[in-house]
Amino acid sequence: MRVGLLRCLALVGLHFLTVPGLVGQGSRTPDAVRITVLQGSATPASHQLVEGFRRRFEQVGRRSIVTVLPADGGGGSTAASTDLVIALGARAASVAAREYRGVPAIGALVTRESAAPSGGASPSVVLEFTPEVELDWVRRMLPQARRIGVLYSSDANARLVARAREIGRSMGLEIVARRIANPSEIPAALNGMAGDADVLWGLADDLVLTPETARAVLLSSLRTRLPFVGLSSQWVRAGAVYALDRDYADMGAQTADLAVRLLDGAPLRAGDAVTPRKVVYSLNLRSAALMRLTIPDNLQRGASEIFR
């Protein structure tokens, strides 16, 4: 994951905590797995993921000694003293690949792009939902929308958009995509989308959706009354109509299941990615009202957060 997207994830709700240290206590027993968690930042998301990992690992009958360390050094864990590495974030994945050679590793809190072989740890539990999930929720939230606009820049997102286009056809939806080569192209692309699309799907992209471009994207959405689907609740707070978010504790459980498979010798490879299986979402009813949208009562009741 490049710096821009890391900063963007910070914008959308991964605020700093002062957590880590040792998680799990006691001296090692022969059947306890020594697990080192490397984290790029101590955030609520990373804390919830680690706790979800611990609970699930215990539920499946595995004992562990889990040590949480900052990816930028400190704590003294080495490859020789570790049976498994969990790398939280792309920077941690890079450290795991470089400093824990030969140790099984899993990435989490990473994007599909940064979970690729060059990104370090593998396999991974990635942040993005599948296009099927994203488009299904567009239909639920905005059933009148038929043309789904999306801006993107990377080759990885080009492949994702191509997949979404196939899925969209089967759902009666048209994907209206614009590839961006430079941030200076974004204002014109947004203006074009206002006439060509019924909703703008916010796809995680290091060039298109960053702290520097967020204001322009959200103001354009409100000015043109083109509903914007954000990346997380922080985008919704700022003006997106809704956003899907993750249950980070459940992502920790998914990471634990992946860890068990890896430790048991399953043939997992670099780039193998598991997507979030639970969806939570937030709503901005003020933005919806400005765009003359009505969010059904049952969806309002199911929201994790509502901004009015």
C-alpha positions as CSV (number, residue, x, y, z in Angstrom):
1,M,0.0,0.0,0.0
2,R,1.5,3.3,-0.9
3,V,1.7,6.4,1.4
4,G,-1.4,8.1,-0.1
5,L,-3.8,5.3,0.7
6,L,-2.3,4.8,4.2
7,R,-3.0,8.4,4.9
8,C,-6.5,8.0,3.4
9,L,-7.2,5.1,5.7
10,A,-6.1,7.3,8.6
11,L,-8.6,9.9,7.4
12,V,-11.5,7.4,7.3
13,G,-11.3,6.3,10.9
14,L,-8.2,4.4,11.9
15,H,-7.4,6.7,14.8
16,F,-4.3,6.1,17.0
17,L,-4.4,4.2,20.2
18,T,-1.5,3.4,22.6
19,V,-1.9,-0.3,22.8
20,P,0.6,-3.0,22.3
21,G,3.0,-5.0,24.2
22,L,2.4,-8.6,25.1
23,V,-1.0,-10.2,24.4
24,G,-1.3,-13.6,26.0
25,Q,0.7,-14.5,29.0
26,G,2.8,-17.3,30.5
27,S,5.9,-19.2,29.4
28,R,5.8,-21.2,26.2
29,T,4.4,-24.7,26.3
30,P,5.2,-27.3,23.6
31,D,1.8,-26.9,21.9
32,A,1.7,-23.1,22.1
33,V,2.2,-21.2,18.9
34,R,4.5,-18.2,19.1
35,I,2.8,-15.4,17.1
36,T,4.3,-12.0,16.4
37,V,1.9,-9.3,15.3
38,L,3.6,-6.5,13.5
39,Q,1.5,-3.3,13.2
40,G,2.1,-0.2,11.2
41,S,0.0,1.9,13.5
42,A,-1.8,1.1,16.8
43,T,-5.4,1.8,15.9
44,P,-8.9,0.7,17.1
45,A,-9.1,-1.5,14.0
46,S,-5.8,-3.3,14.7
47,H,-6.7,-3.7,18.4
48,Q,-10.1,-5.2,17.5
49,L,-8.5,-7.5,14.9
50,V,-6.0,-8.8,17.3
51,E,-8.6,-9.5,20.0
52,G,-10.8,-11.3,17.4
53,F,-7.8,-13.3,16.3
54,R,-7.0,-14.4,19.9
55,R,-10.6,-15.5,20.6
56,R,-11.0,-17.5,17.4
57,F,-7.6,-19.1,17.8
58,E,-8.6,-20.3,21.3
59,Q,-12.0,-21.4,20.1
60,V,-10.5,-23.9,17.6
61,G,-8.4,-25.4,20.3
62,R,-5.0,-23.7,19.6
63,R,-2.8,-22.3,22.3
64,S,-0.8,-19.2,21.5
65,I,1.6,-16.6,22.9
66,V,0.9,-13.4,21.0
67,T,3.3,-10.5,21.0
68,V,2.3,-7.2,19.4
69,L,5.1,-5.1,18.1
70,P,5.4,-1.9,16.1
71,A,6.5,-2.6,12.5
72,D,9.2,0.1,12.7
73,G,11.2,-1.8,15.3
74,G,11.5,-2.6,19.0
75,G,10.4,-5.5,21.2
76,G,13.1,-8.0,20.3
77,S,11.1,-10.6,18.4
78,T,13.1,-12.5,15.8
79,A,12.5,-15.1,13.2
80,A,14.1,-17.7,15.4
81,S,11.6,-17.0,18.3
82,T,8.5,-16.8,16.1
83,D,6.3,-19.5,14.6
84,L,3.9,-17.2,12.7
85,V,3.8,-13.5,11.8
86,I,0.6,-11.5,11.4
87,A,1.4,-8.3,9.5
88,L,-1.1,-5.5,9.9
89,G,-0.8,-3.0,7.0
90,A,1.5,-2.9,4.0
91,R,4.5,-1.4,5.9
92,A,4.3,-4.3,8.4
93,A,4.0,-6.8,5.5
94,S,7.2,-5.4,4.0
95,V,9.0,-5.7,7.3
96,A,7.8,-9.3,7.7
97,A,9.1,-10.2,4.3
98,R,12.4,-8.7,5.0
99,E,13.1,-9.6,8.6
100,Y,11.2,-12.8,9.2
101,R,12.3,-14.8,6.2
102,G,11.2,-18.4,6.3
103,V,8.5,-17.8,8.9
104,P,4.9,-18.3,7.8
105,A,3.2,-14.9,7.4
106,I,-0.3,-13.5,6.9
107,G,-1.2,-9.9,6.0
108,A,-4.2,-8.1,7.3
109,L,-5.5,-4.5,7.1
110,V,-4.1,-4.4,3.5
111,T,-5.6,-3.7,0.1
112,R,-5.7,-6.2,-2.7
113,E,-3.0,-4.3,-4.4
114,S,-0.6,-4.3,-1.5
115,A,-1.4,-7.9,-0.8
116,A,0.2,-8.9,-4.1
117,P,3.5,-10.9,-3.9
118,S,5.6,-7.7,-4.0
119,G,3.7,-6.4,-1.0
120,G,5.3,-8.9,1.4
121,A,3.2,-11.1,3.6
122,S,0.9,-13.7,2.1
123,P,-1.8,-14.8,2.1
124,S,-3.9,-11.9,3.3
125,V,-7.2,-10.8,4.7
126,V,-7.9,-7.7,2.7
127,L,-10.0,-4.6,3.4
128,E,-12.0,-4.4,0.2
129,F,-15.4,-6.1,-0.3
130,T,-16.0,-8.0,-3.5
131,P,-17.7,-6.1,-6.4
132,E,-20.7,-8.4,-5.9
133,V,-21.1,-7.1,-2.3
134,E,-20.6,-3.5,-3.3
135,L,-23.1,-3.6,-6.2
136,D,-25.7,-5.5,-4.2
137,W,-25.6,-2.8,-1.5
138,V,-26.0,-0.1,-4.2
139,R,-29.2,-1.8,-5.3
140,R,-30.4,-2.0,-1.7
141,M,-29.6,1.6,-0.8
142,L,-30.3,3.3,-4.1
143,P,-32.7,1.0,-6.0
144,Q,-33.3,3.7,-8.6
145,A,-29.7,3.8,-9.6
146,R,-28.7,2.0,-12.8
147,R,-25.5,3.7,-13.9
148,I,-22.7,3.2,-11.4
149,G,-19.8,5.7,-11.8
150,V,-16.3,5.0,-10.6
151,L,-12.9,6.7,-10.9
152,Y,-9.7,4.7,-10.7
153,S,-6.0,4.9,-11.6
154,S,-4.2,1.6,-11.0
155,D,-4.0,-1.6,-13.1
156,A,-5.3,-3.5,-10.1
157,N,-8.4,-1.4,-10.0
158,A,-8.7,-1.7,-13.8
159,R,-9.1,-5.4,-13.3
160,L,-11.6,-4.9,-10.5
161,V,-13.6,-2.5,-12.6
162,A,-13.7,-5.0,-15.5
163,R,-15.0,-7.6,-13.0
164,A,-17.6,-5.2,-11.7
165,R,-18.7,-4.5,-15.2
166,E,-19.4,-8.2,-15.8
167,I,-21.3,-8.5,-12.5
168,G,-23.2,-5.3,-13.2
169,R,-24.6,-6.6,-16.4
170,S,-26.1,-9.6,-14.7
171,M,-27.7,-7.3,-12.2
172,G,-29.0,-4.8,-14.7
173,L,-26.4,-2.2,-13.8
174,E,-24.0,-0.3,-16.0
175,I,-20.5,0.6,-14.8
176,V,-19.4,4.0,-16.0
177,A,-15.7,4.1,-15.4
178,R,-13.1,6.8,-16.0
179,R,-9.3,6.1,-15.6
180,I,-7.4,9.0,-14.0
181,A,-3.7,9.5,-14.7
182,N,-3.2,12.7,-12.6
183,P,-5.1,14.3,-9.8
184,S,-5.6,17.4,-11.9
185,E,-8.0,15.3,-14.1
186,I,-10.4,14.6,-11.2
187,P,-12.5,17.8,-11.3
188,A,-13.4,17.3,-14.9
189,A,-14.1,13.6,-14.4
190,L,-16.4,14.4,-11.5
191,N,-18.3,17.0,-13.6
192,G,-18.7,14.4,-16.4
193,M,-19.9,11.8,-13.9
194,A,-22.7,14.1,-12.8
195,G,-24.4,13.7,-16.2
196,D,-23.4,10.1,-17.0
197,A,-24.0,8.3,-13.7
198,D,-26.7,7.9,-11.0
199,V,-24.2,7.2,-8.2
200,L,-20.5,7.5,-7.6
201,W,-18.9,4.4,-6.1
202,G,-15.9,5.2,-4.0
203,L,-13.2,2.7,-4.9
204,A,-10.1,2.6,-2.7
205,D,-7.4,4.2,-5.0
206,D,-4.1,5.8,-4.0
207,L,-4.5,8.6,-6.5
208,V,-8.2,9.2,-6.7
209,L,-9.4,9.1,-3.1
210,T,-6.8,10.6,-0.8
211,P,-6.9,13.3,2.0
212,E,-6.0,15.8,-0.7
213,T,-8.9,14.9,-3.0
214,A,-11.6,14.1,-0.4
215,R,-12.9,17.6,-0.1
216,A,-13.2,18.0,-3.9
217,V,-15.0,14.7,-4.3
218,L,-17.5,15.3,-1.5
219,L,-18.3,18.9,-2.5
220,S,-18.8,17.8,-6.1
221,S,-21.2,15.1,-4.9
222,L,-23.3,17.5,-2.9
223,R,-23.2,20.3,-5.6
224,T,-24.3,18.0,-8.4
225,R,-26.6,15.8,-6.2
226,L,-24.7,12.7,-7.3
227,P,-24.7,10.3,-4.3
228,F,-21.3,9.2,-3.3
229,V,-20.6,5.8,-1.7
230,G,-17.7,6.4,0.7
231,L,-14.9,4.2,2.0
232,S,-15.9,4.2,5.7
233,S,-18.0,6.0,8.3
234,Q,-15.6,9.0,8.3
235,W,-16.4,9.6,4.7
236,V,-20.1,9.4,5.6
237,R,-19.7,11.9,8.4
238,A,-18.1,14.2,5.9
239,G,-21.0,13.9,3.3
240,A,-21.1,10.5,1.6
241,V,-24.6,9.1,1.6
242,Y,-23.5,5.7,2.9
243,A,-20.4,3.5,3.2
244,L,-19.8,-0.2,3.9
245,D,-17.4,-0.9,6.7
246,R,-15.8,-3.9,8.3
247,D,-16.3,-5.9,11.5
248,Y,-12.6,-5.9,12.5
249,A,-13.1,-8.5,15.2
250,D,-14.6,-10.8,12.7
251,M,-11.7,-10.1,10.3
252,G,-9.4,-11.2,13.2
253,A,-11.4,-14.4,13.3
254,Q,-10.9,-14.8,9.6
255,T,-7.2,-14.2,10.1
256,A,-7.1,-16.9,12.8
257,D,-8.8,-19.4,10.4
258,L,-6.2,-18.6,7.8
259,A,-3.4,-19.0,10.3
260,V,-4.7,-22.5,11.3
261,R,-4.7,-23.6,7.6
262,L,-1.3,-22.2,7.1
263,L,0.2,-23.9,10.2
264,D,-1.5,-27.1,9.1
265,G,0.3,-27.0,5.8
266,A,-2.5,-25.9,3.4
267,P,-1.2,-24.8,0.0
268,L,-1.7,-21.1,0.4
269,R,0.2,-18.7,-1.9
270,A,1.3,-15.1,-2.2
271,G,-1.6,-13.1,-3.3
272,D,-4.3,-15.4,-1.9
273,A,-6.8,-12.9,-0.5
274,V,-9.8,-13.4,1.8
275,T,-12.3,-10.5,1.8
276,P,-14.4,-9.3,4.7
277,R,-17.4,-11.6,5.3
278,K,-19.4,-9.3,7.6
279,V,-20.8,-5.9,6.5
280,V,-21.7,-3.0,8.7
281,Y,-22.7,0.3,7.3
282,S,-23.3,4.0,8.1
283,L,-25.7,6.5,6.7
284,N,-25.8,10.3,6.2
285,L,-29.5,11.2,6.2
286,R,-28.8,14.9,5.7
287,S,-26.9,14.2,2.5
288,A,-29.6,11.8,1.4
289,A,-32.3,14.5,1.9
290,L,-30.3,17.1,0.0
291,M,-30.2,14.7,-2.9
292,R,-33.9,13.9,-2.5
293,L,-33.2,10.3,-1.6
294,T,-35.3,8.2,0.8
295,I,-33.5,5.5,2.8
296,P,-36.0,2.8,3.8
297,D,-36.7,2.5,7.5
298,N,-35.4,-1.1,7.7
299,L,-32.0,0.1,6.4
300,Q,-31.9,3.0,8.8
301,R,-32.5,0.6,11.7
302,G,-29.7,-1.7,10.6
303,A,-27.1,1.1,10.3
304,S,-24.2,1.1,12.8
305,E,-24.1,4.9,12.6
306,I,-26.4,7.5,11.3
307,F,-25.4,11.1,10.7
308,R,-28.2,13.7,10.5
